[in-house]
Amino acid sequence: MNMLSFEHKKAIFRSFKQLQEKPISNNRVNYVYPESLQRGKILARELSPSGNGYVNGKYMDSEIIKKKGYNVDPRGWIRIAHFSEEQLREVIEIAMMSMSGKNAEMIQTGANLNHDSNK
């Protein structure tokens, strides 16, 4: 499976209108989620031209982490280097829900924050 390019990953993050892109050093990018009710507002950090980056897993339910097979580092971040587009969209949605205080039941219903709910 080919790794998604830096530009492709940025386009996926940009498709979530609630996220703000913040350029950082060495041509890398962070994504901030201002609606976060948690202390941390950074949803993704250090997305780099190499395709690597990390999504915030600190606030995710342990059952969700286990079910999805996410590997969360000791600081609470999930490495997304080899994620497919579908996996990346899903981890972003789950991170957004965990940061905005939504519970696991709402995540499991497949509630999609990125689309209108009135369809």
N, C-alpha and C positions, 0 to 999 in steps of 0.2 A: 504493500500500500504506500503510495506516495505521500510525503508529508505536505501539508498545506503550506503555501508560500506565505511570507510575511504580509504581502499585500492582501491575499485572500483572508488571512486571519483578521487583519485590520478591518476589512469590509464586513466581516461577520460581526465584530464588536460594534462597528458603526451602525449596523442595522438595528441595534437596540438604542432607541432614541433617548432613553433615560440615562445612558452612560455618557460621560464627558472624557474626551481624549486629552491626555496631558503628556506632551513630549518630555522625555528625560534625557540623561546623558547617553552618549554613544549610539545615537539614532534609535534608541529604544522608546517605548511608549507605555504609560500606565493608563488604566481606565478607572475613573472615579464614579461612584454611584451616590449622588447627593441625597437620594431618598433613603439611604441606609439609616436604620434606627440604632445600629450598633455603633460602638466607639470608632471602629474602623470604617472609612469611606472608600478605600481602594478595593475595587472588585478584581482587577487584574493588574499585575505588575511585570515590568521588565520584558514586555513583548519585544523580541529583538529580530533583526534581519535574518538571524539563523533559524527563525521559526520557533524558538523556545519562548517560554513565558510561563506565568503562574497565575492561577485563579484562586481567589480566597475561599478556603474550605473551613475556616475557623468556626463558622457559625452553623455549619451543616449538621444535621442530625446524624448520629453515628450509624443508624440503620440504613440511611440513604447512602452514606459513604461505602458501607459494606456491600449493599445491593448493587451499586454501580461499579464497584471495584476500584474506586479512586485511591490513589496512593498519596496520602497527605503527609508532607514532611513535618519535622518536629516544630516548625514555626507556624504550621497550619495552612500551608499552600500546596496546591495541586499542580504538578508540572504538566503542561499541555502540548509539549513538542510533537507528540505523535497522535494527537486527537484528530479524528475525522471531522468534517463539517458538522455532521449530526451530533457527535459527542461534544464538540465545542459549544454549539448552541444550547445543548441540554445542560452542560455544566454552568454556563453563564446564567441560564434561567434559574437553576437550583441555587446558585450563589446569590442572585438577586433576591429570591424569595427568602433565603436564610438571613440575609442582611436586613430585609424590611420587616422581619418578624412574622412572616407567614409560617404556618405550621406544616408538618410533614404530610398531613392529609391533603392539603391544598396542592402540594407538590405532586403527590401521587395521582391526583385527578388529571394531571397533565395540563393544568391551568397554564396558559401561555401568555406571559406578560407582554409579549411583543406584538400581539394581534388584537384587534377589536373583539370585545366579548359579545357584541350585539349581532353577530352573524347568525 
